[in-house]
Amino acid sequence: MPAITSANVANAIVKLVAVDALPALMGNLVLGNLVNRDFEPTLASAGDTVNVPIPPTLTANNIAEGGSVVAQNPNLGNAQIVLNTHAEATFQIPDVTKVLAVPDLLQLYMQPAVVALAEKIESDILSLYSQFTANTPVGTGGVPLTEAAIDAAETALFQAKVPASAPKYLVVDGNAYSALRQIPRFSEFRTAGEAGLRALIDGTVGKIKDFYVFRSQFVQKTGSSPVTTHNLAFTKNAIGLVIRRLPQPLPGTGAIAEYAELGNFGMRVIMSYQPNTLAQQFTVDVLYGCAVLRNNHGVQVRS
């Protein structure tokens, strides 16, 4: 058995913090869990660009007997995601040994830091609404969300040739979600069956017009009197979120880092000593970028 040293204890503390960090982040993300994150989690630096290939469009040609094929020269599309956001949340713990003895104290410190990072990621993804220009926005600003607007959004994605097998998501704010729960045909057992019962009793909308419905506190709003809420209907491939692993601190600088990674999500947890406050400082940080990948796979749903 290896000897217990101060270095071993320090590394164990950072690992303990990192283990608690990622589940808290995943639990507080809405958009981050719906968009495309299928990108290799390699080391990167702020300002790096990730190139995401977009499949080209090909056409089918009728070949007559004795004829020849028609060669096509498709251009592979490319979407660029710039890692332009380095978000961090830092806190200090005066007596870190007490945290090791009482794990619940660690969650009290860690939860607010991770929630702050999750809120930042959510807000940045929802800020992409204005870049969805391929499909005409549906709904009317300042007017409660209606069944007709949701129907128009689904039709717009169908007309844009979004694959029928691709799950469709509708992310709305609290007021729009409330309006959906009050659509009579979707909130009564006699008209919507079990789904209507769940909306009436549990308050969950579930699925409407082939959209899985979610609500977020960070749906963007513009204007005043009336305020326009920019809800978003999209598929997974409409938006890309790239999170990259940040490098380890330089050896000998007194900082120890561990990584928490799951499902192409990754964050770094750094512990260092602050002599001015006689406390251990923890920094949870993440480097990421988000961008529209397929413009025609998303549509603004205004309310």
N, C-alpha and C positions, 0 to 999 in steps of 0.2 A: 504494500500500500504506500503510495507516495506521501511524503511528509506534508503536513499542513503548514503552508507559508502565507505571508501577507499577499503575495502575488496570486496564489491559488484562490484565496478568499476574494480578492478584488475581481478576478475573472468570474468567479461564481456569482458575485453580486450583479455584474453586468448581464450575465446570461439569464439570471432570474428576472431582471427587468425586461429584457428582450422577449422572453417567453410570454410575459403578460401583455406586451405592447401590441403584437399583431392581432390577436383575437379581438381586442378592443377596437382596433382600426376597422377590421372587416365588419364588425357588428354595427358600426356607425356609418357605413357607406351605403348609399342607394345606387346612384349612377355608376360609381366605381365598380360595382358588382355586375352591372348590366352591359357595359361597353366592351370592346375588343381589347384584351390585354395579352394576346398571344404573341409576345415578343420576348426574345432571349434576354434574361436578366444579367447582362454583362456589366463590367465596371465602366463607368462613364464620368464625364465632368460636365459642369454647367455650361450650357451653350452648344453642346454636341447636337447633331442632327441625325435622326433615325429615319431611314428611307423605307417606306412600306409599299411593296409592289401592289398594283391594282390590276386584276385580270382584264385583258382586252375584250372587246366585243367582236364576235365573228358572225358571219351570215351563212345560211345553208343555201347551196345552189343545186339546181336540178341538172344532173348530168345525163345527156341524151346518149342513146346507144352509139357506140363508136366515138363518142366525144371525149373531151379531156377535162380534168379538174381545173377549177379556177383558183389559182394561187392567191392567197391573201397575205398582206403584210401588216399584221396588227401591231399597234404600238402599245407596249406594256405601260400602263399608267403608273404613276408614282405619287404617293402622298408623303409629305415631309412633316415629321413631328419633332419640334425643337425642344430640347430639355432646358427650358428657360425658367423653371420654378424650383428653387431650393428652399423648401419650407422647413422650419424648425420650431420646436417648443422646448424651452429649457426651464428646469426647476432645480431647487437645492434641497437637500435633506441634511439637517444638522447632525442627527445621530443615525447613521445608516445601519448600525448593528441592531437597533430597535426594529427597523423594518424587516430585517432577516428573521427576527424572533416572532414578529406579528405580520404575516403576509398580507392581511387585509389593509394594513397601512400603506403598503406598496401600491395597491390598487387605488387608494385615495389620491396618491400623488400622480400615478401614471394615467388614470382615466382622463382627467381634463386635458393633459398634453396631447394624447392621441386623438381625442375628440376634436381638438383644435385643428389638427392636421387633416382629419377626415372632412371637416367642414370646408377647409380651404380647397381640397380636391373637388368636392361636390360643387362648390360655387364656380370654380374654373370650368368644369365640364358643362354646366348649365349655361355659362356665358357664351357658349358656342352657338346658341340658337340663331343668331343673326347670320351665320354662315350657311344656313340651310336655305338656299335660294332656288334650287332646281324645281321644287314644288311650291305652288302658291299657298301662302298661309291660309288656314281655315279658322273659323270662329271670328268673333268680334270683340275688340278690346273693351273692357268695362262692362261686358254683358256676361251673366253666368253661363258656364259651359253647358252645352246642350247635347242631346243624343245626335242631332243632325250634324253637329260639328265633328263629333267622333266618327260618325259614319263617313263624312267627307274626308277625314284624315286617312281612314283605312282604304277608301277608294283611291285616293291620291297615291298611296304606296303600291296598290295593285296596278294602277296605270303606269307607274314607274318600273314595273316588272320586278318588284321585290319578290323573291322566291316564296311560294306559299308555305314552304316548310320552315322558313326563318321565323323564329318567335318575334312578335312585335310588342313593344313596350310603350306605355303612355305614362309620363311623369308629370304630375300636376301639383299645384300648390294646395294649401289646406282648404281654401274657399271652393276651388274647382272640385276637389275630392268630395266636399260636402254636397255640392250641387249634384254630383253623380249619384250619391247615395239616396238622393231624393227624387230621382227619375222613377215615376210610379212603376213602370213595367219591369224595372230591374231591382226594385226594393220590396217586392211583395212575393210571398210564397206561391200564391195562386197564379202568378204570371211568370216568375223566374225560378220557381222550385227552390231547391236547397240553396242556390246562390243568392236568391232574394232573401231567404231567411238569415243567411250569414251577414248580408248587408244591413238588415234590420236589427239583428241582435248583437252581432260582434262588431259591426261598423266597418267591415272590410268589403271593398268593392270586388276584389278578385279579378275577373276578366269581363270585358265588355267589347263587343264588335271585334273580336279576335285580338284585342290588346290586353296584356297583363298590366294592371293599373297600379302605380306606386305614387306616393306623395312625398314631397320634399319641401323643407323649409327654405330652400335656396333657389327655387325657381325665380328667374329674373323678372323684374318689373320695371316698366318705363312710363314716363309721363305722369301727369297729375290731373285729377278731376276731368275725365276718368283715368284711372290707372290701368295700363295694359299689362296683363300677365302673360308671359311667353312660355306656356306649357310646351312640352316636346313629345312628339310621337316618332319612334325610330326603331331600327333593328340594331343588333349587336355590331354589325360591320359599318354602321354609319359613323361611329366615333371610335377613335383609338386613344388609349391611355398607355403611355410608356413610363414605367418606373425603373430606374437604374440604380444599381448598387454603388454607393459612394466608397472611395478608398479608405483604408485604415489610416489613422493618424500616424505621424512620423514616430518611429521608435525613440524612446528616451525623452519624449515630451511630457510624460506623466499622464497621458490619456489612454484609456483602454476602451476598445470598441467591440461590439458584437452585432451580428446581423439577425434580423427576424424576417423570414421570407416564407411566403405561402401563396401558391397560385399566381405567380408573376407579380405579386406584391412584395415589396421589400423596403425595409427601413433600417437605419443605423442607430444604435444606442451607444452614446459615448459617456463615460464616467471620468471625471477629473476632480482634483482637489482645489478648492478655492481658499487660499490662506487668509484672505481679507475677512471672510465670514466664518472660517473654520468649519466649512461644510463640504459635503460631496455634491458636486454639480452633475446633473444628468441632462443630456441633450438628445432628444429624439428628432431625427431629421430625415428627409426624403427628397430625392431629386426626381422630378417628373415633368412630363409635357403631355398635352392633349390636343387633338386636332380632329377636324372632320375628315373621314376617309372616303365615304361615298355620299356625295351631296344628295343624290336622289333617294337615299334610304332614310331620309328624315324629313319631317314637316312640322312647322310651327302650328300650335293649336292655341289660338289667342282667347283670352277670357277677361 
